[in-house]
């Protein structure tokens, strides 16, 4: 009887632990949360948060569609954080339906997005974030994106709230 009570008690505790809200996020959810934090830091002009979320030696690539050609603009994580921190305009970037791949300490987030400057649509495109899990958690290693000013489908998120 004692063994049965112990088994039932342990099973109940295990079920509570698995189903309890606030438990650890899955790797997928953790990676998406970092990308969303990145967007929030951009909107807030928070260069300190951007620096914390990225490796300092990380890189950024923008592939800007210009007519029939594409201009590739490289940059560093540090330059990006400084530039966002000094901007007067407010940017809101939103992604949806991210494809997330995680393998051990490596993750990729690929998602369509739109971006607004001072609440006005600027362009859409696809973001591709590469993240690596460090001792302090997931960090952005690279950001690559397309910037497409025309031909954007309406966001499934609807219009940006005013």
mmCIF file of the C-alpha atoms, coordinates in Angstrom:
data_MODEL
# 
_entry.id   MODEL 
# 
loop_
_atom_site.group_PDB 
_atom_site.id 
_atom_site.type_symbol 
_atom_site.label_atom_id 
_atom_site.label_alt_id 
_atom_site.label_comp_id 
_atom_site.label_asym_id 
_atom_site.label_entity_id 
_atom_site.label_seq_id 
_atom_site.pdbx_PDB_ins_code 
_atom_site.Cartn_x 
_atom_site.Cartn_y 
_atom_site.Cartn_z 
_atom_site.occupancy 
_atom_site.B_iso_or_equiv 
_atom_site.pdbx_formal_charge 
_atom_site.auth_seq_id 
_atom_site.auth_comp_id 
_atom_site.auth_asym_id 
_atom_site.auth_atom_id 
_atom_site.pdbx_PDB_model_num 
ATOM 1   C CA . UNK A 1 1   ? 0.000  0.000  0.000   1.00 0.00 ? 1   UNK A CA 1 
ATOM 2   C CA . UNK A 1 2   ? 2.836  2.399  0.891   1.00 0.00 ? 2   UNK A CA 1 
ATOM 3   C CA . UNK A 1 3   ? 4.471  1.673  -2.495  1.00 0.00 ? 3   UNK A CA 1 
ATOM 4   C CA . UNK A 1 4   ? 1.168  2.362  -4.310  1.00 0.00 ? 4   UNK A CA 1 
ATOM 5   C CA . UNK A 1 5   ? 0.709  5.690  -2.508  1.00 0.00 ? 5   UNK A CA 1 
ATOM 6   C CA . UNK A 1 6   ? 4.289  6.662  -3.313  1.00 0.00 ? 6   UNK A CA 1 
ATOM 7   C CA . UNK A 1 7   ? 3.791  5.751  -7.008  1.00 0.00 ? 7   UNK A CA 1 
ATOM 8   C CA . UNK A 1 8   ? 0.507  7.673  -7.251  1.00 0.00 ? 8   UNK A CA 1 
ATOM 9   C CA . UNK A 1 9   ? 2.051  10.654 -5.456  1.00 0.00 ? 9   UNK A CA 1 
ATOM 10  C CA . UNK A 1 10  ? 5.109  10.680 -7.736  1.00 0.00 ? 10  UNK A CA 1 
ATOM 11  C CA . UNK A 1 11  ? 2.936  10.333 -10.869 1.00 0.00 ? 11  UNK A CA 1 
ATOM 12  C CA . UNK A 1 12  ? 0.784  13.271 -9.735  1.00 0.00 ? 12  UNK A CA 1 
ATOM 13  C CA . UNK A 1 13  ? 3.864  15.385 -9.088  1.00 0.00 ? 13  UNK A CA 1 
ATOM 14  C CA . UNK A 1 14  ? 5.269  14.481 -12.523 1.00 0.00 ? 14  UNK A CA 1 
ATOM 15  C CA . UNK A 1 15  ? 1.990  15.367 -14.240 1.00 0.00 ? 15  UNK A CA 1 
ATOM 16  C CA . UNK A 1 16  ? 1.875  18.705 -12.418 1.00 0.00 ? 16  UNK A CA 1 
ATOM 17  C CA . UNK A 1 17  ? 5.469  19.465 -13.367 1.00 0.00 ? 17  UNK A CA 1 
ATOM 18  C CA . UNK A 1 18  ? 4.866  18.731 -17.049 1.00 0.00 ? 18  UNK A CA 1 
ATOM 19  C CA . UNK A 1 19  ? 1.568  20.637 -17.262 1.00 0.00 ? 19  UNK A CA 1 
ATOM 20  C CA . UNK A 1 20  ? 2.340  23.531 -14.923 1.00 0.00 ? 20  UNK A CA 1 
ATOM 21  C CA . UNK A 1 21  ? 2.273  26.961 -16.564 1.00 0.00 ? 21  UNK A CA 1 
ATOM 22  C CA . UNK A 1 22  ? 5.504  28.898 -16.517 1.00 0.00 ? 22  UNK A CA 1 
ATOM 23  C CA . UNK A 1 23  ? 7.669  25.849 -17.098 1.00 0.00 ? 23  UNK A CA 1 
ATOM 24  C CA . UNK A 1 24  ? 10.789 26.174 -19.219 1.00 0.00 ? 24  UNK A CA 1 
ATOM 25  C CA . UNK A 1 25  ? 10.217 27.184 -22.829 1.00 0.00 ? 25  UNK A CA 1 
ATOM 26  C CA . UNK A 1 26  ? 10.953 24.790 -25.642 1.00 0.00 ? 26  UNK A CA 1 
ATOM 27  C CA . UNK A 1 27  ? 14.100 25.603 -27.634 1.00 0.00 ? 27  UNK A CA 1 
ATOM 28  C CA . UNK A 1 28  ? 11.846 26.786 -30.501 1.00 0.00 ? 28  UNK A CA 1 
ATOM 29  C CA . UNK A 1 29  ? 9.922  29.167 -28.236 1.00 0.00 ? 29  UNK A CA 1 
ATOM 30  C CA . UNK A 1 30  ? 13.147 30.431 -26.645 1.00 0.00 ? 30  UNK A CA 1 
ATOM 31  C CA . UNK A 1 31  ? 14.653 31.235 -30.039 1.00 0.00 ? 31  UNK A CA 1 
ATOM 32  C CA . UNK A 1 32  ? 11.514 33.045 -31.258 1.00 0.00 ? 32  UNK A CA 1 
ATOM 33  C CA . UNK A 1 33  ? 11.429 34.990 -27.968 1.00 0.00 ? 33  UNK A CA 1 
ATOM 34  C CA . UNK A 1 34  ? 14.973 36.272 -28.592 1.00 0.00 ? 34  UNK A CA 1 
ATOM 35  C CA . UNK A 1 35  ? 14.039 37.459 -32.092 1.00 0.00 ? 35  UNK A CA 1 
ATOM 36  C CA . UNK A 1 36  ? 10.942 39.214 -30.704 1.00 0.00 ? 36  UNK A CA 1 
ATOM 37  C CA . UNK A 1 37  ? 13.108 40.833 -27.998 1.00 0.00 ? 37  UNK A CA 1 
ATOM 38  C CA . UNK A 1 38  ? 15.410 42.009 -30.789 1.00 0.00 ? 38  UNK A CA 1 
ATOM 39  C CA . UNK A 1 39  ? 12.443 43.698 -32.527 1.00 0.00 ? 39  UNK A CA 1 
ATOM 40  C CA . UNK A 1 40  ? 11.288 45.285 -29.248 1.00 0.00 ? 40  UNK A CA 1 
ATOM 41  C CA . UNK A 1 41  ? 14.790 46.630 -28.602 1.00 0.00 ? 41  UNK A CA 1 
ATOM 42  C CA . UNK A 1 42  ? 14.794 48.152 -32.112 1.00 0.00 ? 42  UNK A CA 1 
ATOM 43  C CA . UNK A 1 43  ? 11.484 49.915 -31.450 1.00 0.00 ? 43  UNK A CA 1 
ATOM 44  C CA . UNK A 1 44  ? 12.726 51.167 -28.073 1.00 0.00 ? 44  UNK A CA 1 
ATOM 45  C CA . UNK A 1 45  ? 16.069 52.409 -29.519 1.00 0.00 ? 45  UNK A CA 1 
ATOM 46  C CA . UNK A 1 46  ? 17.677 50.205 -26.846 1.00 0.00 ? 46  UNK A CA 1 
ATOM 47  C CA . UNK A 1 47  ? 21.243 49.722 -28.047 1.00 0.00 ? 47  UNK A CA 1 
ATOM 48  C CA . UNK A 1 48  ? 22.207 48.070 -24.742 1.00 0.00 ? 48  UNK A CA 1 
ATOM 49  C CA . UNK A 1 49  ? 19.559 45.355 -25.204 1.00 0.00 ? 49  UNK A CA 1 
ATOM 50  C CA . UNK A 1 50  ? 20.549 44.908 -28.859 1.00 0.00 ? 50  UNK A CA 1 
ATOM 51  C CA . UNK A 1 51  ? 24.186 44.466 -27.821 1.00 0.00 ? 51  UNK A CA 1 
ATOM 52  C CA . UNK A 1 52  ? 23.136 41.919 -25.165 1.00 0.00 ? 52  UNK A CA 1 
ATOM 53  C CA . UNK A 1 53  ? 21.038 39.927 -27.652 1.00 0.00 ? 53  UNK A CA 1 
ATOM 54  C CA . UNK A 1 54  ? 23.794 39.688 -30.300 1.00 0.00 ? 54  UNK A CA 1 
ATOM 55  C CA . UNK A 1 55  ? 27.344 38.473 -30.490 1.00 0.00 ? 55  UNK A CA 1 
ATOM 56  C CA . UNK A 1 56  ? 29.533 41.598 -30.760 1.00 0.00 ? 56  UNK A CA 1 
ATOM 57  C CA . UNK A 1 57  ? 31.297 40.162 -33.815 1.00 0.00 ? 57  UNK A CA 1 
ATOM 58  C CA . UNK A 1 58  ? 28.010 39.208 -35.519 1.00 0.00 ? 58  UNK A CA 1 
ATOM 59  C CA . UNK A 1 59  ? 27.128 40.353 -39.000 1.00 0.00 ? 59  UNK A CA 1 
ATOM 60  C CA . UNK A 1 60  ? 24.094 41.748 -40.796 1.00 0.00 ? 60  UNK A CA 1 
ATOM 61  C CA . UNK A 1 61  ? 23.294 41.624 -44.490 1.00 0.00 ? 61  UNK A CA 1 
ATOM 62  C CA . UNK A 1 62  ? 20.517 43.566 -46.201 1.00 0.00 ? 62  UNK A CA 1 
ATOM 63  C CA . UNK A 1 63  ? 19.495 42.521 -49.710 1.00 0.00 ? 63  UNK A CA 1 
ATOM 64  C CA . UNK A 1 64  ? 17.635 45.569 -51.011 1.00 0.00 ? 64  UNK A CA 1 
ATOM 65  C CA . UNK A 1 65  ? 15.601 45.101 -54.152 1.00 0.00 ? 65  UNK A CA 1 
ATOM 66  C CA . UNK A 1 66  ? 16.207 48.057 -56.491 1.00 0.00 ? 66  UNK A CA 1 
ATOM 67  C CA . UNK A 1 67  ? 14.390 47.626 -59.764 1.00 0.00 ? 67  UNK A CA 1 
ATOM 68  C CA . UNK A 1 68  ? 15.851 44.606 -61.526 1.00 0.00 ? 68  UNK A CA 1 
ATOM 69  C CA . UNK A 1 69  ? 18.900 44.410 -59.275 1.00 0.00 ? 69  UNK A CA 1 
ATOM 70  C CA . UNK A 1 70  ? 19.704 43.719 -55.644 1.00 0.00 ? 70  UNK A CA 1 
ATOM 71  C CA . UNK A 1 71  ? 22.095 45.776 -53.533 1.00 0.00 ? 71  UNK A CA 1 
ATOM 72  C CA . UNK A 1 72  ? 23.812 43.806 -50.760 1.00 0.00 ? 72  UNK A CA 1 
ATOM 73  C CA . UNK A 1 73  ? 24.685 45.968 -47.746 1.00 0.00 ? 73  UNK A CA 1 
ATOM 74  C CA . UNK A 1 74  ? 26.830 44.346 -45.018 1.00 0.00 ? 74  UNK A CA 1 
ATOM 75  C CA . UNK A 1 75  ? 27.246 45.576 -41.460 1.00 0.00 ? 75  UNK A CA 1 
ATOM 76  C CA . UNK A 1 76  ? 28.178 44.460 -37.971 1.00 0.00 ? 76  UNK A CA 1 
ATOM 77  C CA . UNK A 1 77  ? 26.030 43.822 -34.923 1.00 0.00 ? 77  UNK A CA 1 
ATOM 78  C CA . UNK A 1 78  ? 27.826 46.607 -33.072 1.00 0.00 ? 78  UNK A CA 1 
ATOM 79  C CA . UNK A 1 79  ? 27.207 49.136 -35.853 1.00 0.00 ? 79  UNK A CA 1 
ATOM 80  C CA . UNK A 1 80  ? 23.547 48.136 -36.023 1.00 0.00 ? 80  UNK A CA 1 
ATOM 81  C CA . UNK A 1 81  ? 23.059 48.564 -32.257 1.00 0.00 ? 81  UNK A CA 1 
ATOM 82  C CA . UNK A 1 82  ? 24.753 51.987 -32.333 1.00 0.00 ? 82  UNK A CA 1 
ATOM 83  C CA . UNK A 1 83  ? 22.745 53.137 -35.358 1.00 0.00 ? 83  UNK A CA 1 
ATOM 84  C CA . UNK A 1 84  ? 19.401 52.064 -33.841 1.00 0.00 ? 84  UNK A CA 1 
ATOM 85  C CA . UNK A 1 85  ? 20.327 53.708 -30.527 1.00 0.00 ? 85  UNK A CA 1 
ATOM 86  C CA . UNK A 1 86  ? 20.942 57.059 -32.222 1.00 0.00 ? 86  UNK A CA 1 
ATOM 87  C CA . UNK A 1 87  ? 17.912 57.103 -34.547 1.00 0.00 ? 87  UNK A CA 1 
ATOM 88  C CA . UNK A 1 88  ? 15.128 59.616 -34.091 1.00 0.00 ? 88  UNK A CA 1 
ATOM 89  C CA . UNK A 1 89  ? 12.583 57.636 -36.137 1.00 0.00 ? 89  UNK A CA 1 
ATOM 90  C CA . UNK A 1 90  ? 10.710 54.765 -34.505 1.00 0.00 ? 90  UNK A CA 1 
ATOM 91  C CA . UNK A 1 91  ? 10.694 51.422 -36.295 1.00 0.00 ? 91  UNK A CA 1 
ATOM 92  C CA . UNK A 1 92  ? 8.236  48.606 -35.678 1.00 0.00 ? 92  UNK A CA 1 
ATOM 93  C CA . UNK A 1 93  ? 9.136  45.290 -37.251 1.00 0.00 ? 93  UNK A CA 1 
ATOM 94  C CA . UNK A 1 94  ? 6.727  42.357 -37.174 1.00 0.00 ? 94  UNK A CA 1 
ATOM 95  C CA . UNK A 1 95  ? 7.256  38.787 -38.288 1.00 0.00 ? 95  UNK A CA 1 
ATOM 96  C CA . UNK A 1 96  ? 4.727  36.008 -38.715 1.00 0.00 ? 96  UNK A CA 1 
ATOM 97  C CA . UNK A 1 97  ? 4.662  32.272 -39.346 1.00 0.00 ? 97  UNK A CA 1 
ATOM 98  C CA . UNK A 1 98  ? 8.338  31.748 -38.517 1.00 0.00 ? 98  UNK A CA 1 
ATOM 99  C CA . UNK A 1 99  ? 10.049 28.587 -39.653 1.00 0.00 ? 99  UNK A CA 1 
ATOM 100 C CA . UNK A 1 100 ? 12.360 27.595 -36.817 1.00 0.00 ? 100 UNK A CA 1 
ATOM 101 C CA . UNK A 1 101 ? 15.079 24.971 -36.996 1.00 0.00 ? 101 UNK A CA 1 
ATOM 102 C CA . UNK A 1 102 ? 17.033 24.006 -33.882 1.00 0.00 ? 102 UNK A CA 1 
ATOM 103 C CA . UNK A 1 103 ? 19.898 21.555 -33.628 1.00 0.00 ? 103 UNK A CA 1 
ATOM 104 C CA . UNK A 1 104 ? 21.713 21.590 -30.310 1.00 0.00 ? 104 UNK A CA 1 
ATOM 105 C CA . UNK A 1 105 ? 23.321 25.030 -29.962 1.00 0.00 ? 105 UNK A CA 1 
ATOM 106 C CA . UNK A 1 106 ? 22.388 26.203 -33.479 1.00 0.00 ? 106 UNK A CA 1 
ATOM 107 C CA . UNK A 1 107 ? 19.070 27.731 -34.524 1.00 0.00 ? 107 UNK A CA 1 
ATOM 108 C CA . UNK A 1 108 ? 17.664 29.466 -37.581 1.00 0.00 ? 108 UNK A CA 1 
ATOM 109 C CA . UNK A 1 109 ? 14.547 31.621 -37.743 1.00 0.00 ? 109 UNK A CA 1 
ATOM 110 C CA . UNK A 1 110 ? 13.171 32.351 -41.224 1.00 0.00 ? 110 UNK A CA 1 
ATOM 111 C CA . UNK A 1 111 ? 10.073 34.513 -41.410 1.00 0.00 ? 111 UNK A CA 1 
ATOM 112 C CA . UNK A 1 112 ? 8.240  37.003 -43.571 1.00 0.00 ? 112 UNK A CA 1 
ATOM 113 C CA . UNK A 1 113 ? 8.079  40.458 -41.998 1.00 0.00 ? 113 UNK A CA 1 
ATOM 114 C CA . UNK A 1 114 ? 6.987  44.017 -42.467 1.00 0.00 ? 114 UNK A CA 1 
ATOM 115 C CA . UNK A 1 115 ? 8.525  47.144 -41.054 1.00 0.00 ? 115 UNK A CA 1 
ATOM 116 C CA . UNK A 1 116 ? 7.062  50.562 -40.331 1.00 0.00 ? 116 UNK A CA 1 
ATOM 117 C CA . UNK A 1 117 ? 8.869  53.860 -39.722 1.00 0.00 ? 117 UNK A CA 1 
ATOM 118 C CA . UNK A 1 118 ? 6.953  56.318 -37.596 1.00 0.00 ? 118 UNK A CA 1 
ATOM 119 C CA . UNK A 1 119 ? 3.860  54.108 -38.089 1.00 0.00 ? 119 UNK A CA 1 
ATOM 120 C CA . UNK A 1 120 ? 4.114  54.252 -41.922 1.00 0.00 ? 120 UNK A CA 1 
ATOM 121 C CA . UNK A 1 121 ? 4.826  51.116 -43.970 1.00 0.00 ? 121 UNK A CA 1 
ATOM 122 C CA . UNK A 1 122 ? 8.385  51.031 -45.365 1.00 0.00 ? 122 UNK A CA 1 
ATOM 123 C CA . UNK A 1 123 ? 8.885  47.571 -46.851 1.00 0.00 ? 123 UNK A CA 1 
ATOM 124 C CA . UNK A 1 124 ? 8.376  43.854 -46.398 1.00 0.00 ? 124 UNK A CA 1 
ATOM 125 C CA . UNK A 1 125 ? 10.637 40.894 -46.935 1.00 0.00 ? 125 UNK A CA 1 
ATOM 126 C CA . UNK A 1 126 ? 12.044 37.807 -45.315 1.00 0.00 ? 126 UNK A CA 1 
ATOM 127 C CA . UNK A 1 127 ? 14.253 37.770 -42.220 1.00 0.00 ? 127 UNK A CA 1 
ATOM 128 C CA . UNK A 1 128 ? 16.805 35.004 -41.669 1.00 0.00 ? 128 UNK A CA 1 
ATOM 129 C CA . UNK A 1 129 ? 18.293 34.986 -38.160 1.00 0.00 ? 129 UNK A CA 1 
ATOM 130 C CA . UNK A 1 130 ? 21.040 32.578 -37.132 1.00 0.00 ? 130 UNK A CA 1 
ATOM 131 C CA . UNK A 1 131 ? 21.331 32.131 -33.379 1.00 0.00 ? 131 UNK A CA 1 
ATOM 132 C CA . UNK A 1 132 ? 23.819 30.251 -31.229 1.00 0.00 ? 132 UNK A CA 1 
ATOM 133 C CA . UNK A 1 133 ? 23.241 29.163 -27.656 1.00 0.00 ? 133 UNK A CA 1 
ATOM 134 C CA . UNK A 1 134 ? 25.927 30.646 -25.418 1.00 0.00 ? 134 UNK A CA 1 
ATOM 135 C CA . UNK A 1 135 ? 26.507 30.225 -21.682 1.00 0.00 ? 135 UNK A CA 1 
ATOM 136 C CA . UNK A 1 136 ? 24.036 33.091 -21.154 1.00 0.00 ? 136 UNK A CA 1 
ATOM 137 C CA . UNK A 1 137 ? 21.376 31.803 -23.562 1.00 0.00 ? 137 UNK A CA 1 
ATOM 138 C CA . UNK A 1 138 ? 20.505 32.243 -27.236 1.00 0.00 ? 138 UNK A CA 1 
ATOM 139 C CA . UNK A 1 139 ? 22.262 35.090 -29.061 1.00 0.00 ? 139 UNK A CA 1 
ATOM 140 C CA . UNK A 1 140 ? 21.928 36.391 -32.588 1.00 0.00 ? 140 UNK A CA 1 
ATOM 141 C CA . UNK A 1 141 ? 24.993 35.599 -34.696 1.00 0.00 ? 141 UNK A CA 1 
ATOM 142 C CA . UNK A 1 142 ? 23.763 36.821 -38.080 1.00 0.00 ? 142 UNK A CA 1 
ATOM 143 C CA . UNK A 1 143 ? 20.819 38.716 -39.478 1.00 0.00 ? 143 UNK A CA 1 
ATOM 144 C CA . UNK A 1 144 ? 20.101 38.633 -43.199 1.00 0.00 ? 144 UNK A CA 1 
ATOM 145 C CA . UNK A 1 145 ? 16.997 40.067 -44.782 1.00 0.00 ? 145 UNK A CA 1 
ATOM 146 C CA . UNK A 1 146 ? 15.421 41.153 -48.001 1.00 0.00 ? 146 UNK A CA 1 
ATOM 147 C CA . UNK A 1 147 ? 13.988 44.654 -48.239 1.00 0.00 ? 147 UNK A CA 1 
ATOM 148 C CA . UNK A 1 148 ? 11.173 44.730 -50.770 1.00 0.00 ? 148 UNK A CA 1 
ATOM 149 C CA . UNK A 1 149 ? 9.379  48.073 -51.080 1.00 0.00 ? 149 UNK A CA 1 
ATOM 150 C CA . UNK A 1 150 ? 6.814  46.822 -53.636 1.00 0.00 ? 150 UNK A CA 1 
ATOM 151 C CA . UNK A 1 151 ? 4.672  43.762 -54.190 1.00 0.00 ? 151 UNK A CA 1 
ATOM 152 C CA . UNK A 1 152 ? 4.052  43.065 -50.514 1.00 0.00 ? 152 UNK A CA 1 
ATOM 153 C CA . UNK A 1 153 ? 1.074  40.938 -49.569 1.00 0.00 ? 153 UNK A CA 1 
ATOM 154 C CA . UNK A 1 154 ? -0.970 42.298 -46.665 1.00 0.00 ? 154 UNK A CA 1 
ATOM 155 C CA . UNK A 1 155 ? 0.327  41.089 -43.327 1.00 0.00 ? 155 UNK A CA 1 
ATOM 156 C CA . UNK A 1 156 ? -1.813 38.439 -41.632 1.00 0.00 ? 156 UNK A CA 1 
ATOM 157 C CA . UNK A 1 157 ? -1.246 40.518 -38.490 1.00 0.00 ? 157 UNK A CA 1 
ATOM 158 C CA . UNK A 1 158 ? -3.406 43.257 -39.979 1.00 0.00 ? 158 UNK A CA 1 
ATOM 159 C CA . UNK A 1 159 ? -2.547 46.934 -40.122 1.00 0.00 ? 159 UNK A CA 1 
ATOM 160 C CA . UNK A 1 160 ? -0.187 48.413 -37.556 1.00 0.00 ? 160 UNK A CA 1 
ATOM 161 C CA . UNK A 1 161 ? -2.179 49.726 -34.619 1.00 0.00 ? 161 UNK A CA 1 
ATOM 162 C CA . UNK A 1 162 ? -2.176 53.519 -34.413 1.00 0.00 ? 162 UNK A CA 1 
# 
